[in-house]
Amino acid sequence: MLGLGRNGASRLKNVIAANRGRVDVRWVVERDENVAKSLVSQAGLDDSKTNVIKPWLWDTVCKDDKVDAVVICAPTATVNMVRRALQQGKAVMCDRPISLQTAAILACYQTARDAQKPLLFAFPRRFDPILAILREKVQSGAIGQLHSVRSSSCYQPPDQDEVIKGADGIFRNCVAHEIDTISWLLGQTPQSVFATGFTLGNHDKQLTSGKDHVSMTLRFSSGTIATIDIRQDQNGNGHHLEMTGSQGILIVDPSHPEGTAFHCVTKSGTYIDVVKRDSAAGHGDQEFIAATSHFIDVVQDESVSSVTVLDTLRAAGIAATCKESQKSTQAIAQATERMVRRPEVLLQEQLWKECAKDIDGNNDIFVRQHLLVYGHN
């Protein structure tokens, strides 16, 4: 594992518990070795079997023949680190897009294809059981034609080193996740975007490469309007989601004392369900654990990756468009037109044929027309 996140001890412990007997953690890669060793101990791992090293020794992990797969959770991880692991025959999971640049993402997928190893950009929120219920309700027409989506999310800010090195900042670490979540729930791709943002003051302004509070408005071809508010704040984490349709409302409320509550209000009545929170897991860990378990299934040929090349390109490309909108202070009314075909990228052997398979089953006109290749490099 490269990077353990803010809830390192609980995350590591719960991932092992959820996959007992299926995996052993051979390496933990962290900048602060003393902290990492303490987390390894707290997770109940045998420190004689789990080695702790610093990130600049990453090649040692990649060359270890006893390692089958790596899980990357560090915001400062690079494309080269992903590709190096794949080239050495390791399956790779990242908990976010490694970049917002299409060429970089495609390079990773091309390397995975050449190595014939799985590559999963996980988008852990897809593995939230409440969101799975919500998606089924929306796509089955439980609330009729969907009119609007309102999402409000709070993430803890990255530490200073991550801010300095994370050139895409909040847009890669947070916005891409929200874009993927909304697009996945609706089964659609945004057609136009507008984003604005400002700095709340959580970071040294001389060190930040962007904002720590961003609000976006997305319009879909179906007429649905989505408003997304994201902030990075030391005071907490959480995701609130509300979807309004012609025949009812769906609400996801994380403030319920026992867990996350799901409300479905229609003319025929009100339905409430609560997914209880695991008291031993940190915020977001349950989704991460489920994503990791899915990744292990893929590595062991027990499942097919639920996140496609197309999904990753879409989330990263639209997040990059939002970043551009925020920077220019202009709405991008034809956001999809900014996704252009780049011949030098499209010629990457069979990769786009694989994308085309996804496109054939996708009714999204934008996807068919533009193949979701973002023009910035």
C-alpha positions, 0 to 999 in steps of 0.5 A: 500500500502506497499511502494510508490516508488520514485514517491510516490505522482504521483503513489498513486494519479494516481492509485486512479484516474484510479480506482475511485469508485473501491477501497479505500486506508485504509493503507499506510505503509512507514518507514518515516511517515511524508513523507508518510502523505505528499504524502497522502495529495498530492494524495487528500486522506482523512487522517482521512480514510487513516492511515499511519504506519511503516513497523514493524506494518504490522500485523496491516494491515493484521488483518484489516478485512476491507482490501481486498487486499494489493499492495507491492512496497517496495524492502525490503518486505519479503516473510513472509510479503507476506505470512502473508497477504495471511494467513489473507485473503488478495489478494496480488500484488507485483511489482517484484518477492519477491525473486530469490529463487524458494522455497521462491516463491513457498511458497508464491504461496502455501500459496495463494492457501491454502488461496484461494486468488490471488497472482500477481507478476505483472512485470509492463512492460508487461502492457506497450501498446507499448510493447503489440504492439511490441509483436503482431508484433513479434509473427505474423512474421511482421519482419520475423524470429527474429535474435537479440534483443538489450535492454538498460535500466536505473533505478534509484538506490535504497536508502541506506537502500534498498541496504543493505537489498536487497540481490539480488540487481539489479538482483531482482529489475531490471534483473528479469523484463528485463528477463520477458519482453524479454521472454514474447515478444518472447514467449520463455525461454533463453537457455544459459546466460552470464552476466558481471557487475561492480560498477559505483559508485552510492553506497558505495561499502562497502554497496552494495551486487552486481553491479549497471551496468550489461550486459547480452547475452541470447541465445534462442532455435530459434537462437535469441540472446538478449543483455541486458544492465542495469544500475542504475543511478541517472540521469534518467530512460528509456528503449530502445529496438530494434528487428531485423528480416529477413524482418525488424526492430522494435524499441521502442524509449522513447526519442520522445518529445511527448511520446514513439515512435514505429517504424516498418521498413520493405521492404514494408515501415515504420510505426510509432506510438507514445503513448503519455506520461501522464504528470501527471504520473512519470516514469513507473507509467502508467505501474504500474497503468495498472498493479494495475487495472488488479490486482483489476480486478482479485480480483473482479473476472473480469479477470484471472491473466495474470502472471502465476506461471511459468512466475514468476519462469522463470524470477526469475530463469533466473535472478538467473542464470545471477547473478551466471554467473556474479559472476563466470565470466563464461558463463553458456552454458547450463543454462537450465540444472542448473534448476533441479527437486527437489523432496521436492519442486515438492511434494507441493500438487496441485501447480505443477499440476497447473504449468503443465497446463501452461506447456501443452500449452507451446511449450518450450522444456526447460519448459517441461523438467525442470519445471523451478525449480532453484536449489539454495536455 
